[in-house]
Amino acid sequence: MSSQGIFITLEGGEGSGKSTQIKTLAAFLQDKGHDVILTREPGGTPEAEKIRELLVNRDGGDWTPMAETLLFFAARAMHIETLIKPALAEGKIVICDRFTDSTRAYQSYGHGLDPDIIESYVQLAIAGFEPDLTFILDIDAAAGLERAGRRNTDADSTEDRFEQMQIDFHERLRQGFLEIAARNPERCVIIDAQQSIDEIAAQIGDAALERISNV
């Protein structure tokens, strides 16, 4: 294994299957002998998990797009400095459920915040830190919301603040993720999330191993 750590993120709209695929990818890479850390955004540290409660719970607050963005970057700054960078320095593979691309998609494409504002915070708050590899799980917005609704009902989860938003919001999200991928082809891999779980896992695993071997 390379002594240099690798930062992998999974992105996508609601119900795209990120949580399932992150666990599968972690197990796959661990079987190959890699030391893997799983984390999520917002969250990953005690401080960021407190911010998560404000942002994703249905009763967490009625935030403006600007306020949401500031909260996300506050959580992200702690996450990077106290968990992600130290793990990478130890040569570990860090796999994260969502990162800055979600802020770009949700707060800019979804809520209409000027994308230049978000990019200014990328530089100011996290010094331009980006993943080495990003998988974008692409799914039809309506199909994804149906999946997410079933998941939340089964888990009795109240982390559904964004799922409550109108379908056009989620359609803008999907377009946003696809445009982000098109602008960053060296980093982003689009995966059809309406394939079978095994097909998706195989594609992600192959691409991750290829990137790791080139580090």
Rosetta blueprint (number, residue, H / E / L):
1 M L
2 S L
3 S L
4 Q L
5 G L
6 I E
7 F E
8 I E
9 T E
10 L E
11 E E
12 G E
13 G L
14 E L
15 G L
16 S L
17 G L
18 K H
19 S H
20 T H
21 Q H
22 I H
23 K H
24 T H
25 L H
26 A H
27 A H
28 F H
29 L H
30 Q H
31 D H
32 K L
33 G L
34 H L
35 D L
36 V E
37 I E
38 L E
39 T E
40 R E
41 E L
42 P L
43 G L
44 G L
45 T L
46 P H
47 E H
48 A H
49 E H
50 K H
51 I H
52 R H
53 E H
54 L H
55 L H
56 V H
57 N L
58 R L
59 D L
60 G L
61 G L
62 D L
63 W L
64 T L
65 P H
66 M H
67 A H
68 E H
69 T H
70 L H
71 L H
72 F H
73 F H
74 A H
75 A H
76 R H
77 A H
78 M H
79 H H
80 I H
81 E H
82 T H
83 L H
84 I H
85 K H
86 P H
87 A H
88 L H
89 A H
90 E L
91 G L
92 K L
93 I E
94 V E
95 I E
96 C E
97 D E
98 R L
99 F L
100 T H
101 D H
102 S H
103 T H
104 R H
105 A H
106 Y H
107 Q H
108 S H
109 Y H
110 G H
111 H L
112 G L
113 L L
114 D L
115 P H
116 D H
117 I H
118 I H
119 E H
120 S H
121 Y H
122 V H
123 Q H
124 L H
125 A H
126 I H
127 A L
128 G L
129 F L
130 E L
131 P L
132 D L
133 L E
134 T E
135 F E
136 I E
137 L E
138 D E
139 I L
140 D L
141 A H
142 A H
143 A H
144 G H
145 L H
146 E H
147 R H
148 A H
149 G H
150 R H
151 R H
152 N H
153 T H
154 D H
155 A H
156 D L
157 S L
158 T L
159 E L
160 D L
161 R L
162 F L
163 E L
164 Q L
165 M L
166 Q L
167 I H
168 D H
169 F H
170 H H
171 E H
172 R H
173 L H
174 R H
175 Q H
176 G H
177 F H
178 L H
179 E H
180 I H
181 A H
182 A H
183 R H
184 N L
185 P L
186 E L
187 R L
188 C E
189 V E
190 I E
191 I E
192 D E
193 A L
194 Q L
195 Q L
196 S L
197 I H
198 D H
199 E H
200 I H
201 A H
202 A H
203 Q H
204 I H
205 G H
206 D H
207 A H
208 A H
209 L H
210 E H
211 R H
212 I H
213 S H
214 N L
215 V L
